[in-house]
Amino acid sequence: MTLTAPVPSRLWSPERRWPTTGILLLVTLVAFEVMGVGTAMPTMVRELKGEALYAWPFLANLAASVMATVFSGRLSDRRGPKPAILIGVVLFLAGLVVAGIAENMAVLLAGRVLQGFGVGFLIVAIYVLIALVYPEADRPAVFGALSAAWVVPSMVGPAVAGWATEHLTWRLVFVGIVPLVLIGSVLLVPVLKKLPPHAEAPPQRKYLPIAAVAVGLGVAGLSWSLQHRTWWMLVAALLLLAPALRILLPKGTLLARRGLPVTILARGLLAGTFFAVEGFIPLTLTVVHGYSPLEAGIPLTLSALGWASASMWASRHPEIERYTLVRIGFLLSATGIAAVTLIAPTWGPAHLTLVFWAVAGAGMGVATSSVGVLMMAASPEADRGFNSAALQISDMLFSATMIGLGGVLVVATAPTSGVVVLNLSMAALAVVGAILTGPRMRATLKA
């Protein structure tokens, strides 16, 4: 996809100022909830006497979110993004309130399920809304801004949630953002009212509701089974996922077929390789090199800054073909991933993790926003919801799989050697992603 000349972004022009603000505010708040809840979770489950169910608030949220992406995509293709956004806001708000007032684990789990459904509906519908509101020339800037919207929550979310939990109450992690969600929703009302009637009928797809439930349970089961090495559950999860993914992903996605399928696959490879390695960087720095938790978290903060900076840089260069940026992003990420292998031994240059992981984050920033632009360019209006949902499913599926496999590898071997094998394997897989994305994307995606 090539845009022949740079054009100034019109994201903040008078007619788009409020929808841009509303979209970014909602995404930022979703990101804050995702980033902050992990910090507060130990206190929550202890107070609610649910230590034995510690993983379930995460798994329930994940399963609900995966299911909702499918329902949101189908609803957006049939009725446009307006109903899905309204449903997502209502469910997300309800989940925040229910979790915030929970007096036992059952109510907390119910709140987390509602939040997951809300997030799934919102993220997919926002993608479809972007395609309707912003012309193609402005979409690189929009997706760059979406990437940047995750930065502040990733930097301050855990710290703010930790402070509120320690000095006030963990309930503020949920109910504290309710007013801001309402503000973001109100800002979107004018643009939702002005959307044209949705006329184009989506293709008929059988068994979508069944596949949605199967993929939600399958991804959650896959994550649980790999983390806890419960092999019967792994088999059950794979049996659920295999037929569901054939329905919910564009044909040929897992085979890297040219055009849209390899674009959807690229999102999963990017997320899976990056987050599988990132999860073990603080562990390596604290256990092997004696860093404090605060010090071990600094590389992740710099990586988030690199991610946002690179995505904004990419958005300002629409003259560069997006598939070229995806390839560059894969190679940068692979370089950073391979480089952090050096910190695994005790003699490794741990201080250089700041540089290594910032490079990997920059690669993610360049590539992920470009993948979103390419997906929209390859999607007819009637399929935008379906393809946006497929993009999210690919992201969550590969992340859950790679993170789980990384945990199995590190636990099953000596920690240092396990981290080395994990990092080099993920770097190699990122290189494979770079090889796949060039000509296969270029073959069918048009400007």
TORKOL-4160 file (C-alpha; in steps of 0.2 Angstrom, whole numbers, padded with zeros to 4 digits, m for minus):
447
<pt num="1" X="0000" Y="0000" Z="0000"/>
<pt num="2" X="0008" Y="0017" Z="m0005"/>
<pt num="3" X="0002" Y="0034" Z="m0002"/>
<pt num="4" X="0011" Y="0044" Z="m0015"/>
<pt num="5" X="0014" Y="0060" Z="m0005"/>
<pt num="6" X="0014" Y="0065" Z="0013"/>
<pt num="7" X="m0002" Y="0074" Z="0018"/>
<pt num="8" X="m0005" Y="0083" Z="0034"/>
<pt num="9" X="m0015" Y="0073" Z="0047"/>
<pt num="10" X="m0033" Y="0080" Z="0050"/>
<pt num="11" X="m0036" Y="0071" Z="0066"/>
<pt num="12" X="m0038" Y="0087" Z="0076"/>
<pt num="13" X="m0048" Y="0097" Z="0063"/>
<pt num="14" X="m0064" Y="0104" Z="0070"/>
<pt num="15" X="m0075" Y="0091" Z="0063"/>
<pt num="16" X="m0064" Y="0077" Z="0069"/>
<pt num="17" X="m0058" Y="0084" Z="0086"/>
<pt num="18" X="m0071" Y="0076" Z="0097"/>
<pt num="19" X="m0072" Y="0059" Z="0089"/>
<pt num="20" X="m0053" Y="0058" Z="0090"/>
<pt num="21" X="m0053" Y="0063" Z="0108"/>
<pt num="22" X="m0067" Y="0051" Z="0112"/>
<pt num="23" X="m0059" Y="0036" Z="0103"/>
<pt num="24" X="m0042" Y="0039" Z="0111"/>
<pt num="25" X="m0049" Y="0042" Z="0129"/>
<pt num="26" X="m0059" Y="0026" Z="0128"/>
<pt num="27" X="m0044" Y="0016" Z="0122"/>
<pt num="28" X="m0033" Y="0024" Z="0135"/>
<pt num="29" X="m0045" Y="0019" Z="0149"/>
<pt num="30" X="m0046" Y="0001" Z="0142"/>
<pt num="31" X="m0027" Y="0001" Z="0143"/>
<pt num="32" X="m0027" Y="0008" Z="0160"/>
<pt num="33" X="m0039" Y="m0006" Z="0166"/>
<pt num="34" X="m0028" Y="m0019" Z="0158"/>
<pt num="35" X="m0012" Y="m0013" Z="0165"/>
<pt num="36" X="m0018" Y="m0008" Z="0182"/>
<pt num="37" X="m0028" Y="m0023" Z="0187"/>
<pt num="38" X="m0013" Y="m0035" Z="0188"/>
<pt num="39" X="m0005" Y="m0024" Z="0201"/>
<pt num="40" X="m0021" Y="m0024" Z="0212"/>
<pt num="41" X="m0026" Y="m0042" Z="0210"/>
<pt num="42" X="m0016" Y="m0049" Z="0224"/>
<pt num="43" X="m0024" Y="m0038" Z="0237"/>
<pt num="44" X="m0041" Y="m0041" Z="0229"/>
<pt num="45" X="m0041" Y="m0059" Z="0230"/>
<pt num="46" X="m0033" Y="m0059" Z="0248"/>
<pt num="47" X="m0047" Y="m0047" Z="0254"/>
<pt num="48" X="m0061" Y="m0058" Z="0245"/>
<pt num="49" X="m0053" Y="m0074" Z="0251"/>
<pt num="50" X="m0051" Y="m0081" Z="0234"/>
<pt num="51" X="m0032" Y="m0085" Z="0233"/>
<pt num="52" X="m0036" Y="m0102" Z="0226"/>
<pt num="53" X="m0045" Y="m0093" Z="0211"/>
<pt num="54" X="m0031" Y="m0081" Z="0208"/>
<pt num="55" X="m0029" Y="m0084" Z="0189"/>
<pt num="56" X="m0048" Y="m0085" Z="0186"/>
<pt num="57" X="m0051" Y="m0066" Z="0185"/>
<pt num="58" X="m0038" Y="m0065" Z="0171"/>
<pt num="59" X="m0044" Y="m0080" Z="0162"/>
<pt num="60" X="m0063" Y="m0076" Z="0163"/>
<pt num="61" X="m0059" Y="m0058" Z="0156"/>
<pt num="62" X="m0049" Y="m0066" Z="0142"/>
<pt num="63" X="m0062" Y="m0078" Z="0137"/>
<pt num="64" X="m0076" Y="m0065" Z="0137"/>
<pt num="65" X="m0065" Y="m0053" Z="0127"/>
<pt num="66" X="m0061" Y="m0065" Z="0113"/>
<pt num="67" X="m0080" Y="m0070" Z="0112"/>
<pt num="68" X="m0085" Y="m0052" Z="0111"/>
<pt num="69" X="m0073" Y="m0048" Z="0097"/>
<pt num="70" X="m0082" Y="m0060" Z="0086"/>
<pt num="71" X="m0100" Y="m0054" Z="0091"/>
<pt num="72" X="m0094" Y="m0036" Z="0089"/>
<pt num="73" X="m0087" Y="m0039" Z="0072"/>
<pt num="74" X="m0103" Y="m0048" Z="0066"/>
<pt num="75" X="m0114" Y="m0034" Z="0073"/>
<pt num="76" X="m0103" Y="m0020" Z="0065"/>
<pt num="77" X="m0104" Y="m0029" Z="0048"/>
<pt num="78" X="m0123" Y="m0030" Z="0049"/>
<pt num="79" X="m0128" Y="m0014" Z="0058"/>
<pt num="80" X="m0112" Y="m0003" Z="0058"/>
<pt num="81" X="m0101" Y="0001" Z="0073"/>
<pt num="82" X="m0114" Y="0011" Z="0083"/>
<pt num="83" X="m0124" Y="m0003" Z="0091"/>
<pt num="84" X="m0107" Y="m0012" Z="0095"/>
<pt num="85" X="m0100" Y="0003" Z="0103"/>
<pt num="86" X="m0115" Y="0007" Z="0114"/>
<pt num="87" X="m0116" Y="m0011" Z="0120"/>
<pt num="88" X="m0097" Y="m0011" Z="0123"/>
<pt num="89" X="m0098" Y="0005" Z="0134"/>
<pt num="90" X="m0113" Y="m0001" Z="0144"/>
<pt num="91" X="m0105" Y="m0018" Z="0147"/>
<pt num="92" X="m0088" Y="m0011" Z="0151"/>
<pt num="93" X="m0096" Y="0002" Z="0163"/>
<pt num="94" X="m0106" Y="m0012" Z="0171"/>
<pt num="95" X="m0091" Y="m0023" Z="0173"/>
<pt num="96" X="m0081" Y="m0009" Z="0182"/>
<pt num="97" X="m0095" Y="m0005" Z="0194"/>
<pt num="98" X="m0099" Y="m0024" Z="0198"/>
<pt num="99" X="m0080" Y="m0028" Z="0201"/>
<pt num="100" X="m0078" Y="m0012" Z="0211"/>
<pt num="101" X="m0092" Y="m0016" Z="0223"/>
<pt num="102" X="m0088" Y="m0035" Z="0224"/>
<pt num="103" X="m0089" Y="m0043" Z="0241"/>
<pt num="104" X="m0084" Y="m0060" Z="0236"/>
<pt num="105" X="m0075" Y="m0069" Z="0221"/>
<pt num="106" X="m0091" Y="m0074" Z="0212"/>
<pt num="107" X="m0096" Y="m0055" Z="0210"/>
<pt num="108" X="m0078" Y="m0050" Z="0205"/>
<pt num="109" X="m0078" Y="m0064" Z="0192"/>
<pt num="110" X="m0094" Y="m0058" Z="0185"/>
<pt num="111" X="m0087" Y="m0040" Z="0184"/>
<pt num="112" X="m0072" Y="m0046" Z="0175"/>
<pt num="113" X="m0082" Y="m0056" Z="0162"/>
<pt num="114" X="m0093" Y="m0040" Z="0159"/>
<pt num="115" X="m0077" Y="m0030" Z="0157"/>
<pt num="116" X="m0070" Y="m0042" Z="0145"/>
<pt num="117" X="m0086" Y="m0042" Z="0134"/>
<pt num="118" X="m0086" Y="m0023" Z="0135"/>
<pt num="119" X="m0068" Y="m0022" Z="0129"/>
<pt num="120" X="m0070" Y="m0035" Z="0115"/>
<pt num="121" X="m0085" Y="m0025" Z="0108"/>
<pt num="122" X="m0077" Y="m0008" Z="0109"/>
<pt num="123" X="m0060" Y="m0012" Z="0101"/>
<pt num="124" X="m0067" Y="m0020" Z="0086"/>
<pt num="125" X="m0081" Y="m0007" Z="0084"/>
<pt num="126" X="m0068" Y="0007" Z="0085"/>
<pt num="127" X="m0058" Y="m0001" Z="0071"/>
<pt num="128" X="m0074" Y="m0001" Z="0060"/>
<pt num="129" X="m0078" Y="0017" Z="0066"/>
<pt num="130" X="m0061" Y="0023" Z="0061"/>
<pt num="131" X="m0063" Y="0016" Z="0043"/>
<pt num="132" X="m0080" Y="0026" Z="0042"/>
<pt num="133" X="m0074" Y="0042" Z="0049"/>
<pt num="134" X="m0056" Y="0044" Z="0043"/>
<pt num="135" X="m0051" Y="0044" Z="0025"/>
<pt num="136" X="m0037" Y="0031" Z="0020"/>
<pt num="137" X="m0024" Y="0045" Z="0020"/>
<pt num="138" X="m0027" Y="0049" Z="0038"/>
<pt num="139" X="m0028" Y="0031" Z="0045"/>
<pt num="140" X="m0009" Y="0029" Z="0048"/>
<pt num="141" X="m0010" Y="0044" Z="0060"/>
<pt num="142" X="m0026" Y="0036" Z="0068"/>
<pt num="143" X="m0017" Y="0019" Z="0071"/>
<pt num="144" X="m0002" Y="0028" Z="0077"/>
<pt num="145" X="m0012" Y="0038" Z="0089"/>
<pt num="146" X="m0020" Y="0022" Z="0095"/>
<pt num="147" X="m0003" Y="0014" Z="0099"/>
<pt num="148" X="0002" Y="0030" Z="0108"/>
<pt num="149" X="m0014" Y="0029" Z="0119"/>
<pt num="150" X="m0007" Y="0013" Z="0127"/>
<pt num="151" X="0009" Y="0022" Z="0133"/>
<pt num="152" X="0003" Y="0032" Z="0148"/>
<pt num="153" X="m0006" Y="0017" Z="0155"/>
<pt num="154" X="0008" Y="0006" Z="0153"/>
<pt num="155" X="0020" Y="0018" Z="0161"/>
<pt num="156" X="0009" Y="0024" Z="0176"/>
<pt num="157" X="m0005" Y="0012" Z="0176"/>
<pt num="158" X="0003" Y="m0001" Z="0187"/>
<pt num="159" X="0011" Y="0013" Z="0199"/>
<pt num="160" X="m0006" Y="0022" Z="0201"/>
<pt num="161" X="m0015" Y="0006" Z="0204"/>
<pt num="162" X="m0002" Y="0000" Z="0216"/>
<pt num="163" X="m0003" Y="0017" Z="0226"/>
<pt num="164" X="m0022" Y="0017" Z="0226"/>
<pt num="165" X="m0023" Y="m0001" Z="0232"/>
<pt num="166" X="m0010" Y="0002" Z="0246"/>
<pt num="167" X="m0016" Y="0019" Z="0252"/>
<pt num="168" X="m0034" Y="0020" Z="0248"/>
<pt num="169" X="m0043" Y="0005" Z="0241"/>
<pt num="170" X="m0041" Y="m0007" Z="0226"/>
<pt num="171" X="m0059" Y="m0003" Z="0221"/>
<pt num="172" X="m0054" Y="0013" Z="0214"/>
<pt num="173" X="m0045" Y="0003" Z="0200"/>
<pt num="174" X="m0062" Y="0000" Z="0194"/>
<pt num="175" X="m0074" Y="0013" Z="0199"/>
<pt num="176" X="m0061" Y="0027" Z="0198"/>
<pt num="177" X="m0062" Y="0027" Z="0179"/>
<pt num="178" X="m0081" Y="0026" Z="0177"/>
<pt num="179" X="m0083" Y="0045" Z="0175"/>
<pt num="180" X="m0069" Y="0046" Z="0162"/>
<pt num="181" X="m0077" Y="0032" Z="0152"/>
<pt num="182" X="m0094" Y="0041" Z="0152"/>
<pt num="183" X="m0085" Y="0057" Z="0146"/>
<pt num="184" X="m0076" Y="0047" Z="0132"/>
<pt num="185" X="m0093" Y="0040" Z="0127"/>
<pt num="186" X="m0102" Y="0056" Z="0127"/>
<pt num="187" X="m0088" Y="0063" Z="0115"/>
<pt num="188" X="m0093" Y="0050" Z="0102"/>
<pt num="189" X="m0111" Y="0053" Z="0102"/>
<pt num="190" X="m0111" Y="0067" Z="0089"/>
<pt num="191" X="m0101" Y="0056" Z="0076"/>
<pt num="192" X="m0111" Y="0041" Z="0080"/>
<pt num="193" X="m0127" Y="0051" Z="0076"/>
<pt num="194" X="m0120" Y="0057" Z="0059"/>
<pt num="195" X="m0115" Y="0039" Z="0053"/>
<pt num="196" X="m0123" Y="0035" Z="0036"/>
<pt num="197" X="m0136" Y="0021" Z="0036"/>
<pt num="198" X="m0127" Y="0004" Z="0035"/>
<pt num="199" X="m0133" Y="m0004" Z="0018"/>
<pt num="200" X="m0120" Y="m0017" Z="0013"/>
<pt num="201" X="m0125" Y="m0034" Z="0019"/>
<pt num="202" X="m0111" Y="m0045" Z="0026"/>
<pt num="203" X="m0107" Y="m0062" Z="0018"/>
<pt num="204" X="m0116" Y="m0077" Z="0026"/>
<pt num="205" X="m0105" Y="m0086" Z="0039"/>
<pt num="206" X="m0112" Y="m0101" Z="0047"/>
<pt num="207" X="m0109" Y="m0106" Z="0066"/>
<pt num="208" X="m0101" Y="m0089" Z="0071"/>
<pt num="209" X="m0109" Y="m0089" Z="0088"/>
<pt num="210" X="m0103" Y="m0107" Z="0092"/>
<pt num="211" X="m0086" Y="m0103" Z="0085"/>
<pt num="212" X="m0085" Y="m0087" Z="0096"/>
<pt num="213" X="m0089" Y="m0097" Z="0112"/>
<pt num="214" X="m0077" Y="m0111" Z="0107"/>
<pt num="215" X="m0062" Y="m0099" Z="0103"/>
<pt num="216" X="m0065" Y="m0089" Z="0119"/>
<pt num="217" X="m0065" Y="m0105" Z="0130"/>
<pt num="218" X="m0051" Y="m0112" Z="0119"/>
<pt num="219" X="m0039" Y="m0097" Z="0121"/>
<pt num="220" X="m0042" Y="m0096" Z="0140"/>
<pt num="221" X="m0040" Y="m0115" Z="0141"/>
<pt num="222" X="m0024" Y="m0114" Z="0131"/>
<pt num="223" X="m0017" Y="m0101" Z="0142"/>
<pt num="224" X="m0021" Y="m0111" Z="0158"/>
<pt num="225" X="m0015" Y="m0127" Z="0152"/>
<pt num="226" X="0002" Y="m0120" Z="0147"/>
<pt num="227" X="0005" Y="m0110" Z="0163"/>
<pt num="228" X="0000" Y="m0125" Z="0174"/>
<pt num="229" X="0005" Y="m0139" Z="0162"/>
<pt num="230" X="m0012" Y="m0147" Z="0162"/>
<pt num="231" X="m0010" Y="m0158" Z="0147"/>
<pt num="232" X="m0028" Y="m0164" Z="0146"/>
<pt num="233" X="m0034" Y="m0146" Z="0146"/>
<pt num="234" X="m0022" Y="m0142" Z="0132"/>
<pt num="235" X="m0029" Y="m0156" Z="0121"/>
<pt num="236" X="m0047" Y="m0150" Z="0125"/>
<pt num="237" X="m0042" Y="m0132" Z="0120"/>
<pt num="238" X="m0034" Y="m0137" Z="0104"/>
<pt num="239" X="m0049" Y="m0147" Z="0100"/>
<pt num="240" X="m0060" Y="m0132" Z="0102"/>
<pt num="241" X="m0048" Y="m0120" Z="0093"/>
<pt num="242" X="m0045" Y="m0130" Z="0077"/>
<pt num="243" X="m0063" Y="m0129" Z="0070"/>
<pt num="244" X="m0067" Y="m0112" Z="0077"/>
<pt num="245" X="m0051" Y="m0104" Z="0069"/>
<pt num="246" X="m0056" Y="m0111" Z="0052"/>
<pt num="247" X="m0072" Y="m0101" Z="0054"/>
<pt num="248" X="m0066" Y="m0085" Z="0062"/>
<pt num="249" X="m0050" Y="m0082" Z="0053"/>
<pt num="250" X="m0048" Y="m0078" Z="0034"/>
<pt num="251" X="m0045" Y="m0093" Z="0024"/>
<pt num="252" X="m0026" Y="m0097" Z="0024"/>
<pt num="253" X="m0021" Y="m0086" Z="0039"/>
<pt num="254" X="m0011" Y="m0100" Z="0047"/>
<pt num="255" X="m0003" Y="m0104" Z="0031"/>
<pt num="256" X="0002" Y="m0086" Z="0028"/>
<pt num="257" X="m0008" Y="m0085" Z="0012"/>
<pt num="258" X="m0005" Y="m0069" Z="0002"/>
<pt num="259" X="m0014" Y="m0053" Z="0006"/>
<pt num="260" X="m0026" Y="m0052" Z="0020"/>
<pt num="261" X="m0022" Y="m0069" Z="0028"/>
<pt num="262" X="m0004" Y="m0065" Z="0030"/>
<pt num="263" X="m0008" Y="m0048" Z="0037"/>
<pt num="264" X="m0019" Y="m0056" Z="0051"/>
<pt num="265" X="m0005" Y="m0068" Z="0054"/>
<pt num="266" X="0008" Y="m0054" Z="0056"/>
<pt num="267" X="m0002" Y="m0047" Z="0070"/>
<pt num="268" X="m0001" Y="m0063" Z="0080"/>
<pt num="269" X="0017" Y="m0066" Z="0076"/>
<pt num="270" X="0022" Y="m0048" Z="0082"/>
<pt num="271" X="0012" Y="m0049" Z="0098"/>
<pt num="272" X="0017" Y="m0067" Z="0102"/>
<pt num="273" X="0036" Y="m0065" Z="0100"/>
<pt num="274" X="0037" Y="m0049" Z="0109"/>
<pt num="275" X="0026" Y="m0052" Z="0124"/>
<pt num="276" X="0033" Y="m0070" Z="0127"/>
<pt num="277" X="0050" Y="m0062" Z="0129"/>
<pt num="278" X="0045" Y="m0046" Z="0138"/>
<pt num="279" X="0037" Y="m0057" Z="0152"/>
<pt num="280" X="0053" Y="m0064" Z="0157"/>
<pt num="281" X="0064" Y="m0048" Z="0157"/>
<pt num="282" X="0060" Y="m0042" Z="0174"/>
<pt num="283" X="0062" Y="m0060" Z="0181"/>
<pt num="284" X="0079" Y="m0061" Z="0173"/>
<pt num="285" X="0085" Y="m0044" Z="0179"/>
<pt num="286" X="0079" Y="m0047" Z="0197"/>
<pt num="287" X="0084" Y="m0065" Z="0199"/>
<pt num="288" X="0100" Y="m0066" Z="0189"/>
<pt num="289" X="0106" Y="m0048" Z="0191"/>
<pt num="290" X="0099" Y="m0043" Z="0208"/>
<pt num="291" X="0089" Y="m0028" Z="0201"/>
<pt num="292" X="0075" Y="m0021" Z="0212"/>
<pt num="293" X="0057" Y="m0023" Z="0205"/>
<pt num="294" X="0057" Y="m0004" Z="0201"/>
<pt num="295" X="0074" Y="m0005" Z="0191"/>
<pt num="296" X="0068" Y="m0021" Z="0182"/>
<pt num="297" X="0053" Y="m0012" Z="0176"/>
<pt num="298" X="0062" Y="0003" Z="0168"/>
<pt num="299" X="0066" Y="m0006" Z="0152"/>
<pt num="300" X="0048" Y="m0010" Z="0149"/>
<pt num="301" X="0044" Y="0008" Z="0151"/>
<pt num="302" X="0057" Y="0013" Z="0139"/>
<pt num="303" X="0050" Y="0000" Z="0127"/>
<pt num="304" X="0033" Y="0008" Z="0128"/>
<pt num="305" X="0040" Y="0025" Z="0124"/>
<pt num="306" X="0049" Y="0017" Z="0109"/>
<pt num="307" X="0033" Y="0009" Z="0103"/>
<pt num="308" X="0024" Y="0025" Z="0104"/>
<pt num="309" X="0037" Y="0036" Z="0096"/>
<pt num="310" X="0040" Y="0024" Z="0082"/>
<pt num="311" X="0021" Y="0022" Z="0078"/>
<pt num="312" X="0020" Y="0041" Z="0078"/>
<pt num="313" X="0035" Y="0042" Z="0066"/>
<pt num="314" X="0027" Y="0029" Z="0054"/>
<pt num="315" X="0011" Y="0039" Z="0054"/>
<pt num="316" X="0020" Y="0054" Z="0048"/>
<pt num="317" X="0028" Y="0045" Z="0033"/>
<pt num="318" X="0013" Y="0039" Z="0023"/>
<pt num="319" X="0024" Y="0039" Z="0008"/>
<pt num="320" X="0032" Y="0023" Z="0014"/>
<pt num="321" X="0023" Y="0007" Z="0009"/>
<pt num="322" X="0015" Y="0000" Z="0025"/>
<pt num="323" X="0021" Y="m0018" Z="0021"/>
<pt num="324" X="0039" Y="m0011" Z="0021"/>
<pt num="325" X="0036" Y="m0004" Z="0038"/>
<pt num="326" X="0029" Y="m0021" Z="0044"/>
<pt num="327" X="0045" Y="m0029" Z="0038"/>
<pt num="328" X="0056" Y="m0016" Z="0046"/>
<pt num="329" X="0046" Y="m0018" Z="0062"/>
<pt num="330" X="0049" Y="m0037" Z="0062"/>
<pt num="331" X="0067" Y="m0035" Z="0060"/>
<pt num="332" X="0069" Y="m0022" Z="0074"/>
<pt num="333" X="0059" Y="m0032" Z="0085"/>
<pt num="334" X="0069" Y="m0048" Z="0081"/>
<pt num="335" X="0085" Y="m0038" Z="0084"/>
<pt num="336" X="0080" Y="m0032" Z="0101"/>
<pt num="337" X="0073" Y="m0049" Z="0106"/>
<pt num="338" X="0090" Y="m0058" Z="0101"/>
<pt num="339" X="0100" Y="m0045" Z="0110"/>
<pt num="340" X="0092" Y="m0047" Z="0127"/>
<pt num="341" X="0098" Y="m0065" Z="0126"/>
<pt num="342" X="0115" Y="m0057" Z="0132"/>
<pt num="343" X="0107" Y="m0053" Z="0149"/>
<pt num="344" X="0103" Y="m0071" Z="0153"/>
<pt num="345" X="0120" Y="m0075" Z="0160"/>
<pt num="346" X="0126" Y="m0067" Z="0176"/>
<pt num="347" X="0140" Y="m0059" Z="0166"/>
<pt num="348" X="0128" Y="m0052" Z="0153"/>
<pt num="349" X="0127" Y="m0033" Z="0151"/>
<pt num="350" X="0111" Y="m0030" Z="0160"/>
<pt num="351" X="0112" Y="m0011" Z="0159"/>
<pt num="352" X="0110" Y="m0013" Z="0140"/>
<pt num="353" X="0093" Y="m0020" Z="0142"/>
<pt num="354" X="0087" Y="m0002" Z="0142"/>
<pt num="355" X="0093" Y="0000" Z="0124"/>
<pt num="356" X="0089" Y="m0018" Z="0118"/>
<pt num="357" X="0071" Y="m0017" Z="0123"/>
<pt num="358" X="0068" Y="0000" Z="0117"/>
<pt num="359" X="0073" Y="m0006" Z="0100"/>
<pt num="360" X="0061" Y="m0020" Z="0101"/>
<pt num="361" X="0047" Y="m0008" Z="0106"/>
<pt num="362" X="0051" Y="0003" Z="0092"/>
<pt num="363" X="0049" Y="m0012" Z="0080"/>
<pt num="364" X="0032" Y="m0016" Z="0087"/>
<pt num="365" X="0027" Y="0003" Z="0085"/>
<pt num="366" X="0032" Y="0003" Z="0067"/>
<pt num="367" X="0024" Y="m0013" Z="0063"/>
<pt num="368" X="0007" Y="m0015" Z="0073"/>
<pt num="369" X="0000" Y="0002" Z="0067"/>
<pt num="370" X="0005" Y="m0003" Z="0049"/>
<pt num="371" X="m0004" Y="m0019" Z="0051"/>
<pt num="372" X="m0020" Y="m0011" Z="0056"/>
<pt num="373" X="m0019" Y="0001" Z="0041"/>
<pt num="374" X="m0016" Y="m0014" Z="0029"/>
<pt num="375" X="m0030" Y="m0024" Z="0036"/>
<pt num="376" X="m0042" Y="m0010" Z="0033"/>
<pt num="377" X="m0036" Y="m0007" Z="0016"/>
<pt num="378" X="m0039" Y="m0025" Z="0011"/>
<pt num="379" X="m0056" Y="m0026" Z="0019"/>
<pt num="380" X="m0072" Y="m0022" Z="0010"/>
<pt num="381" X="m0085" Y="m0012" Z="0020"/>
<pt num="382" X="m0096" Y="m0028" Z="0023"/>
<pt num="383" X="m0081" Y="m0037" Z="0031"/>
<pt num="384" X="m0072" Y="m0024" Z="0041"/>
<pt num="385" X="m0080" Y="m0030" Z="0057"/>
<pt num="386" X="m0075" Y="m0048" Z="0054"/>
<pt num="387" X="m0057" Y="m0044" Z="0049"/>
<pt num="388" X="m0055" Y="m0033" Z="0064"/>
<pt num="389" X="m0061" Y="m0047" Z="0075"/>
<pt num="390" X="m0049" Y="m0059" Z="0066"/>
<pt num="391" X="m0035" Y="m0047" Z="0070"/>
<pt num="392" X="m0038" Y="m0046" Z="0088"/>
<pt num="393" X="m0041" Y="m0065" Z="0089"/>
<pt num="394" X="m0024" Y="m0068" Z="0081"/>
<pt num="395" X="m0016" Y="m0056" Z="0093"/>
<pt num="396" X="m0023" Y="m0065" Z="0108"/>
<pt num="397" X="m0021" Y="m0082" Z="0102"/>
<pt num="398" X="m0002" Y="m0080" Z="0098"/>
<pt num="399" X="0001" Y="m0070" Z="0114"/>
<pt num="400" X="m0007" Y="m0084" Z="0125"/>
<pt num="401" X="0002" Y="m0098" Z="0116"/>
<pt num="402" X="0019" Y="m0090" Z="0116"/>
<pt num="403" X="0019" Y="m0084" Z="0134"/>
<pt num="404" X="0013" Y="m0101" Z="0140"/>
<pt num="405" X="0026" Y="m0110" Z="0130"/>
<pt num="406" X="0039" Y="m0098" Z="0137"/>
<pt num="407" X="0033" Y="m0102" Z="0155"/>
<pt num="408" X="0034" Y="m0121" Z="0151"/>
<pt num="409" X="0052" Y="m0119" Z="0144"/>
<pt num="410" X="0059" Y="m0109" Z="0158"/>
<pt num="411" X="0051" Y="m0120" Z="0171"/>
<pt num="412" X="0056" Y="m0136" Z="0163"/>
<pt num="413" X="0075" Y="m0131" Z="0161"/>
<pt num="414" X="0087" Y="m0121" Z="0170"/>
<pt num="415" X="0081" Y="m0103" Z="0170"/>
<pt num="416" X="0096" Y="m0096" Z="0161"/>
<pt num="417" X="0096" Y="m0109" Z="0147"/>
<pt num="418" X="0077" Y="m0108" Z="0146"/>
<pt num="419" X="0077" Y="m0089" Z="0143"/>
<pt num="420" X="0091" Y="m0091" Z="0130"/>
<pt num="421" X="0081" Y="m0104" Z="0120"/>
<pt num="422" X="0065" Y="m0094" Z="0122"/>
<pt num="423" X="0073" Y="m0078" Z="0116"/>
<pt num="424" X="0082" Y="m0085" Z="0101"/>
<pt num="425" X="0067" Y="m0095" Z="0096"/>
<pt num="426" X="0056" Y="m0079" Z="0097"/>
<pt num="427" X="0069" Y="m0069" Z="0087"/>
<pt num="428" X="0070" Y="m0083" Z="0074"/>
<pt num="429" X="0051" Y="m0082" Z="0072"/>
<pt num="430" X="0051" Y="m0064" Z="0071"/>
<pt num="431" X="0063" Y="m0065" Z="0056"/>
<pt num="432" X="0051" Y="m0078" Z="0048"/>
<pt num="433" X="0038" Y="m0064" Z="0050"/>
<pt num="434" X="0049" Y="m0052" Z="0041"/>
<pt num="435" X="0052" Y="m0064" Z="0027"/>
<pt num="436" X="0033" Y="m0068" Z="0025"/>
<pt num="437" X="0027" Y="m0050" Z="0026"/>
<pt num="438" X="0035" Y="m0042" Z="0011"/>
<pt num="439" X="0030" Y="m0050" Z="m0006"/>
<pt num="440" X="0015" Y="m0059" Z="0002"/>
<pt num="441" X="0007" Y="m0042" Z="0007"/>
<pt num="442" X="0013" Y="m0033" Z="m0008"/>
<pt num="443" X="0005" Y="m0045" Z="m0020"/>
<pt num="444" X="m0014" Y="m0041" Z="m0016"/>
<pt num="445" X="m0015" Y="m0026" Z="m0005"/>
<pt num="446" X="m0018" Y="m0010" Z="m0016"/>
<pt num="447" X="m0016" Y="0008" Z="m0012"/>
